[in-house]
Structure formats: structure tokens, C-alpha cells
Amino acid sequence: MNTKNTILIFDTTLRDGEQSPGASMNTEEKIQIASQLERLGVDIIEAGFAAASPGDFDAIDKIAQRVTHSRVCSLARATDNDVKSAGEAIAKAKMKRIHTFIATSKIHMEYKLKMTPDEVIKRAVRAVEYARTFVDDVEFSCEDAGRSDMGFMKEISDAVIQAGASTINLPDTVGFRLPFEIGDMVKQMSEYVGNRAIISVHNHNDLGLGVANSLEAVINGARQVECTINGLGERAGNAALEEIVMALKTRSDVFSDYETNINTKEIYPSSRLIANITGIEPQPNKAIVGKNAFAHESGIHQDGMLKNKSTYEIISPADIGLDREDTLVLGKLSGRAAFKDKLAKLGFILKDEALNSSFERFKIMADKKKVIYDDDLRALVTNEMTKAPKIYEIISLQLMDFSEGTPSAVVKIKKDDQKS
């Protein structure tokens, strides 16, 4: 019997991810992404913000009709108009959710909403009750939970759960909190809510802690994590789906009680699709999906990899759907073992003298070029293998202007080591 806790993966690439500057997508692109997220095994796809624009409404509506294995969700502010738009946009979905929210931090209530705490609770309850007339599954978010008063969050959670919310989301909206603070907040809320609702987290990455905070939340009782492919999102982005999922899988010694429904072999295809559509490439050293994530250039690392990949590789590229057997990148730091292995993969088997000569020429080339391509190596080795033995060498050439048929040049040559 499987007794593991399933951590629900709530993907908001199509909503929060699209809020990255320059990441806007058209309806057909969103449908394509939603289909890929379904193949990935995402539990909940936040398809957009229905009230934001007619285009967003249309995209959500079409995704709702297309997706069958993932739950389709629309975001809605705690207003009747937003909730109605969300409900109508996801109406045709096989499984559907409305995600409504209102700010609960003192700074947001006072300066942005200009509402009292009692008014905020009343608005939240109305939104959840109205959402329940469209769907059975309602999620409520305490916007800026990371800076909200714990007592007030408990009070508003009681009210919205009684109104029909089944998921309470605690966003660190500005990425302010440290892991131990998020862990403490989630632990208190999880123990207080009990089995009345699922506790969810939505961590932004402003201090580079989005993934760490999400994992700490899981340990302390969160059963849903909101995240995006490639960590897309406003400002510094959101917690990255691929990092959270692979951390849970790779560190099964720590997270032995948890699992996800994600098909990890679809992680890399999902990352590439998002990058191609948005035009936003992950940084080269981005964990899991960056182009250097499985690259090894140091000679010491390459030697270890050739002997046993586990020396420097904790995740197999195949685990995330990356079809790349050769992860050794040749450069000026590469050693002879990696160079020889690479040549063998290209079909060149050189004997000691030829190998030494080629390696010396490779090192000279690597000092001048940042990237050594396979064609560079082919040219270098082919030249070495076809190099004819030196019999004669021109040591000087003198051109002279003689008249009427006399020699016009004098050439001095030497044969082997003999002077001419």
C-alpha cells in the first residue's frame, strides 16, 4: 500500500509566468503549452486571469475544452465580476477550479486596498461563496501572506473554509521570507487548519529562495506547491517547477514520505517549449534545464565522469528527457583522457605520438577559442593523420631580375637534416 503524501503541482506558467516582461503568449501558444503541461503530469494548470482581457478569457476557455487529465484553473480577484469571468471561462473543463485572492498584510490592506481587516474578510467570504456557485473546487489565497499577521490569517482562513474553500494558499508574494520563517508559518497554519483544507505555497524568488522556501514548506505540511517552468514570473520569477520536483526525487532520503505525479522525462521538453515560445532562455547555469547543467569541462571532473558518472553527476540527463549521452565539453581546462574519449566517439583512434601531437595542437586552439566544436576536432585530427613526412624543406627563396632566359629565382632547400 502506498502511504506517501502526494504533493500537488500547481503550474502557473500561463498566468504568473506570462507576467514576465516580454513573455506574453497568444491563444494557440497557450494551448500548446497547456497540452505539454498535461503530458508533464501537472495536477492543476492555472490557465490565466479570465477577467484580465478577452484574449485571456478565450485562451482559458479553449484550454478548458482541450485538457482532460489536469485540473484547469482561472485566477480571480475577490470581486463578483472576476469570479463570474473565471467561472464562465472554465465552464467546459472536465475538472475545474477558481482561484480567488485578496491581500491580507497590513501594508497591502492599508495602502493598496484601503480596507479594514473586517472588510477584507467579508469580501473574501463573498468571493468564495460566489465561486462555489460555479465550481466545487475553490482555492483562496492570502496575498502577501509572508508579511501577514498570523492571527489574522487564521481568522480569514476559518471564514473562507466555512464558505467553501478547500485550498488555502500562502504566497510569499515579494519573496521576502527565509526558509525557516516559511517553514514556521506553514507549520502553524497546517496544524491550525488540519484536514479542513490543503495548505499551499506560492514563493517568489526575489532573494533567490523560492525553491528552498517551497521545499521547507513541504516538510512543514504544505501539500500543494505553486511554481512555473524555468522559474518564469514577475520580477525575479517564481519557484521553478523542475527544481522542486527533481529535488524531491533526487533527495528521496530526505523526502521519502513525498511524491509527485510529474513525469520527469517531460521536464526538458517542457522547458524548451516555454523558452522557444516566450523567447526567454534559461541562464546557462540554471539548475536542471540550463545548457550547462550537465556539462563538464574541467579535466579532473571529466576524468571522474569517464570512470564513473556518479562522481560528478547526481541526476542523469535521461531522467529529465534530455537525450545527451556525451556531457563532456572540451575546452582549455580539459585533460588528455577526455580528449582521447571525445576523439574515439568521433571515430578517431590515434596512437601515442599522433595523440600527443593532436592534444598539443588542441590546447593551443582551446586558448584561442571559447568553444571547441566537433568539426574543429575533425579538422585538427584529420590534418594530423594526413600529414606527409617532411623530406624537403625550403629554407630560402630569392627572386632575381635577369634578362633573356637566365634563371629568375634561386631556391635553397634542405633534405631531412642535411644542408643543401
BELDAMO-V48328 format. One record per residue. N is the residue number from 1. RES is the residue in one small letter. SS is DSSP state (hx for helix, st for strand, lp for the rest). PHI is phi in degrees with one decimal (NA if undefined). Layout:
BEGIN
n | res | ss | phi
N | RES | SS | PHI
N | RES | SS | PHI
END
This chain:
BEGIN
n | res | ss | phi
1 | m | lp | NA
2 | n | lp | -82.1
3 | t | lp | -106.3
4 | k | lp | -72.9
5 | n | st | -84.1
6 | t | st | -85.1
7 | i | lp | -89.3
8 | l | st | -72.1
9 | i | st | -101.4
10 | f | st | -103.7
11 | d | st | -94.4
12 | t | lp | -118.1
13 | t | lp | -58.6
14 | l | lp | -77.8
15 | r | lp | -113.8
16 | d | lp | -69.7
17 | g | hx | -62.4
18 | e | hx | -69.0
19 | q | hx | -78.3
20 | s | lp | -65.3
21 | p | lp | -53.3
22 | g | lp | 87.1
23 | a | lp | -101.9
24 | s | lp | -63.2
25 | m | lp | -132.3
26 | n | lp | -87.5
27 | t | hx | -59.7
28 | e | hx | -63.0
29 | e | hx | -66.1
30 | k | hx | -66.3
31 | i | hx | -62.5
32 | q | hx | -61.8
33 | i | hx | -66.8
34 | a | hx | -60.1
35 | s | hx | -62.7
36 | q | hx | -69.6
37 | l | hx | -62.8
38 | e | hx | -66.0
39 | r | hx | -63.1
40 | l | hx | -66.0
41 | g | lp | 98.5
42 | v | lp | -61.9
43 | d | lp | -75.7
44 | i | st | -129.3
45 | i | st | -106.4
46 | e | st | -81.3
47 | a | st | -79.7
48 | g | st | 154.2
49 | f | lp | -122.6
50 | a | lp | -54.3
51 | a | lp | -80.7
52 | a | lp | -69.3
53 | s | lp | -166.3
54 | p | hx | -58.6
55 | g | hx | -64.9
56 | d | hx | -64.4
57 | f | hx | -58.9
58 | d | hx | -62.5
59 | a | hx | -63.3
60 | i | hx | -62.9
61 | d | hx | -58.6
62 | k | hx | -69.7
63 | i | hx | -64.7
64 | a | hx | -59.7
65 | q | hx | -79.6
66 | r | hx | -90.3
67 | v | lp | -83.4
68 | t | lp | -123.6
69 | h | lp | -99.7
70 | s | lp | -107.5
71 | r | st | -78.8
72 | v | st | -101.3
73 | c | st | -127.4
74 | s | st | -124.6
75 | l | st | -80.1
76 | a | st | -151.6
77 | r | st | -65.3
78 | a | lp | -79.8
79 | t | lp | -134.1
80 | d | hx | -60.2
81 | n | hx | -62.7
82 | d | hx | -63.3
83 | v | hx | -64.2
84 | k | hx | -63.6
85 | s | hx | -59.3
86 | a | hx | -63.1
87 | g | hx | -61.7
88 | e | hx | -71.7
89 | a | hx | -67.5
90 | i | lp | -100.0
91 | a | lp | -55.3
92 | k | lp | -91.0
93 | a | lp | -72.4
94 | k | lp | -66.4
95 | m | lp | -127.4
96 | k | st | -142.6
97 | r | st | -147.1
98 | i | st | -107.8
99 | h | st | -112.8
100 | t | st | -110.9
101 | f | st | -150.5
102 | i | st | -154.8
103 | a | st | -69.8
104 | t | lp | -123.3
105 | s | lp | -81.2
106 | k | hx | -58.3
107 | i | hx | -65.3
108 | h | hx | -73.4
109 | m | hx | -64.9
110 | e | hx | -77.0
111 | y | hx | -96.9
112 | k | hx | -92.9
113 | l | hx | -81.9
114 | k | lp | 55.2
115 | m | lp | -130.0
116 | t | lp | -80.9
117 | p | hx | -55.5
118 | d | hx | -63.7
119 | e | hx | -64.9
120 | v | hx | -64.6
121 | i | hx | -62.0
122 | k | hx | -60.4
123 | r | hx | -64.2
124 | a | hx | -63.5
125 | v | hx | -62.7
126 | r | hx | -60.2
127 | a | hx | -63.0
128 | v | hx | -68.0
129 | e | hx | -61.1
130 | y | hx | -68.6
131 | a | hx | -60.8
132 | r | lp | -68.0
133 | t | lp | -77.4
134 | f | lp | -105.3
135 | v | lp | -141.5
136 | d | lp | -89.5
137 | d | lp | -109.9
138 | v | st | -122.2
139 | e | st | -107.8
140 | f | st | -118.4
141 | s | st | -113.6
142 | c | st | -87.5
143 | e | st | -57.7
144 | d | lp | 63.6
145 | a | hx | -57.7
146 | g | hx | -59.0
147 | r | hx | -119.0
148 | s | lp | -96.9
149 | d | lp | -73.7
150 | m | hx | -61.7
151 | g | hx | -60.4
152 | f | hx | -69.9
153 | m | hx | -64.4
154 | k | hx | -65.6
155 | e | hx | -64.2
156 | i | hx | -71.7
157 | s | hx | -65.5
158 | d | hx | -54.7
159 | a | hx | -67.4
160 | v | hx | -76.5
161 | i | hx | -65.3
162 | q | hx | -64.0
163 | a | hx | -79.1
164 | g | lp | 126.6
165 | a | lp | -73.2
166 | s | lp | -112.2
167 | t | st | -134.3
168 | i | st | -111.9
169 | n | st | -100.7
170 | l | st | -117.8
171 | p | st | -79.7
172 | d | st | -91.5
173 | t | lp | -58.9
174 | v | lp | -111.1
175 | g | lp | 60.5
176 | f | lp | -91.2
177 | r | lp | -83.1
178 | l | lp | -90.9
179 | p | hx | -53.0
180 | f | hx | -67.5
181 | e | hx | -72.1
182 | i | hx | -62.6
183 | g | hx | -59.0
184 | d | hx | -66.2
185 | m | hx | -61.3
186 | v | hx | -65.6
187 | k | hx | -60.5
188 | q | hx | -62.7
189 | m | hx | -69.3
190 | s | hx | -64.9
191 | e | hx | -66.7
192 | y | hx | -71.7
193 | v | hx | -74.4
194 | g | hx | 63.4
195 | n | hx | -92.3
196 | r | hx | -75.3
197 | a | lp | -160.9
198 | i | st | -83.6
199 | i | st | -92.0
200 | s | st | -121.9
201 | v | st | -131.3
202 | h | st | -141.1
203 | n | st | -105.6
204 | h | st | -86.4
205 | n | lp | -111.0
206 | d | lp | -59.1
207 | l | lp | -107.5
208 | g | lp | 72.9
209 | l | lp | -116.9
210 | g | hx | -55.5
211 | v | hx | -70.8
212 | a | hx | -59.5
213 | n | hx | -65.2
214 | s | hx | -66.1
215 | l | hx | -66.8
216 | e | hx | -64.3
217 | a | hx | -64.6
218 | v | hx | -59.9
219 | i | hx | -59.5
220 | n | lp | -100.6
221 | g | lp | 122.4
222 | a | lp | -69.0
223 | r | lp | -119.7
224 | q | st | -139.9
225 | v | st | -124.1
226 | e | st | -97.1
227 | c | st | -160.4
228 | t | st | -136.5
229 | i | hx | -68.1
230 | n | hx | 63.5
231 | g | hx | 71.5
232 | l | lp | -62.0
233 | g | lp | 152.1
234 | e | lp | -61.8
235 | r | lp | 54.3
236 | a | lp | -87.1
237 | g | lp | 91.6
238 | n | st | -107.4
239 | a | lp | -58.2
240 | a | st | -83.7
241 | l | hx | -54.6
242 | e | hx | -63.5
243 | e | hx | -73.9
244 | i | hx | -62.3
245 | v | hx | -63.7
246 | m | hx | -73.9
247 | a | hx | -67.4
248 | l | hx | -61.8
249 | k | hx | -76.7
250 | t | hx | -69.0
251 | r | lp | -98.8
252 | s | lp | -65.5
253 | d | lp | -67.5
254 | v | lp | -90.5
255 | f | lp | -104.4
256 | s | lp | -65.3
257 | d | lp | -90.9
258 | y | st | -126.3
259 | e | st | -149.9
260 | t | lp | -126.6
261 | n | lp | -94.6
262 | i | lp | -74.8
263 | n | lp | -86.9
264 | t | hx | -63.1
265 | k | hx | -69.3
266 | e | hx | -97.6
267 | i | hx | -66.9
268 | y | hx | -66.0
269 | p | hx | -57.9
270 | s | hx | -65.7
271 | s | hx | -60.6
272 | r | hx | -67.2
273 | l | hx | -62.9
274 | i | hx | -62.4
275 | a | hx | -64.3
276 | n | hx | -66.6
277 | i | hx | -75.4
278 | t | hx | -84.0
279 | g | lp | 79.0
280 | i | lp | -104.1
281 | e | lp | -83.9
282 | p | lp | -61.2
283 | q | lp | -58.7
284 | p | lp | -54.0
285 | n | lp | -96.0
286 | k | lp | -63.4
287 | a | lp | -58.4
288 | i | lp | 74.3
289 | v | lp | -114.4
290 | g | lp | -66.5
291 | k | lp | -65.1
292 | n | lp | -99.8
293 | a | lp | -60.1
294 | f | lp | -121.5
295 | a | lp | -97.7
296 | h | st | -132.1
297 | e | lp | -113.4
298 | s | lp | -60.3
299 | g | hx | -59.0
300 | i | hx | -64.5
301 | h | hx | -65.7
302 | q | hx | -63.6
303 | d | hx | -63.7
304 | g | hx | -63.7
305 | m | hx | -62.9
306 | l | hx | -67.9
307 | k | hx | -86.1
308 | n | lp | -163.7
309 | k | hx | -61.2
310 | s | hx | -69.9
311 | t | hx | -63.4
312 | y | lp | -134.6
313 | e | lp | -132.4
314 | i | lp | -91.8
315 | i | lp | -130.7
316 | s | lp | -80.7
317 | p | hx | -52.9
318 | a | hx | -64.2
319 | d | hx | -64.4
320 | i | hx | -107.9
321 | g | lp | 84.4
322 | l | lp | -96.1
323 | d | lp | -86.7
324 | r | lp | -143.3
325 | e | lp | -79.4
326 | d | lp | -94.3
327 | t | lp | -107.8
328 | l | st | -86.4
329 | v | lp | -107.2
330 | l | lp | -83.8
331 | g | lp | -157.3
332 | k | lp | -67.9
333 | l | lp | -92.6
334 | s | lp | -71.8
335 | g | lp | -101.0
336 | r | hx | -65.0
337 | a | hx | -64.3
338 | a | hx | -66.9
339 | f | hx | -62.0
340 | k | hx | -63.9
341 | d | hx | -63.7
342 | k | hx | -64.0
343 | l | hx | -62.0
344 | a | hx | -62.9
345 | k | hx | -66.8
346 | l | lp | -86.9
347 | g | lp | 96.5
348 | f | lp | -110.3
349 | i | lp | -114.6
350 | l | lp | -104.9
351 | k | lp | -79.0
352 | d | hx | -52.1
353 | e | hx | -64.6
354 | a | hx | -66.1
355 | l | hx | -64.6
356 | n | hx | -61.5
357 | s | hx | -64.1
358 | s | hx | -65.0
359 | f | hx | -64.6
360 | e | hx | -63.1
361 | r | hx | -68.8
362 | f | hx | -61.9
363 | k | hx | -62.8
364 | i | hx | -64.0
365 | m | hx | -63.2
366 | a | hx | -66.7
367 | d | hx | -71.9
368 | k | hx | -100.2
369 | k | lp | -116.8
370 | k | lp | -72.5
371 | v | lp | -121.8
372 | i | lp | -104.3
373 | y | lp | -90.2
374 | d | hx | -58.4
375 | d | hx | -65.0
376 | d | hx | -62.3
377 | l | hx | -68.1
378 | r | hx | -61.0
379 | a | hx | -65.5
380 | l | hx | -63.4
381 | v | hx | -73.6
382 | t | hx | -60.5
383 | n | hx | -62.6
384 | e | hx | -67.7
385 | m | hx | -75.0
386 | t | lp | -98.0
387 | k | lp | -66.9
388 | a | lp | -77.6
389 | p | lp | -64.1
390 | k | lp | -84.5
391 | i | lp | -102.7
392 | y | st | -120.4
393 | e | st | -137.2
394 | i | st | -75.9
395 | i | st | -105.4
396 | s | st | -163.3
397 | l | st | -137.7
398 | q | st | -119.8
399 | l | st | -95.6
400 | m | lp | -129.7
401 | d | lp | -99.4
402 | f | lp | -99.7
403 | s | lp | -100.1
404 | e | lp | 51.6
405 | g | lp | 86.3
406 | t | lp | -79.1
407 | p | lp | -56.1
408 | s | lp | -101.6
409 | a | st | -149.2
410 | v | st | -123.3
411 | v | st | -114.7
412 | k | st | -109.0
413 | i | st | -129.9
414 | k | st | -132.1
415 | k | st | -111.6
416 | d | lp | 51.3
417 | d | lp | -104.2
418 | q | st | -91.2
419 | k | lp | -75.7
420 | s | lp | -95.5
END
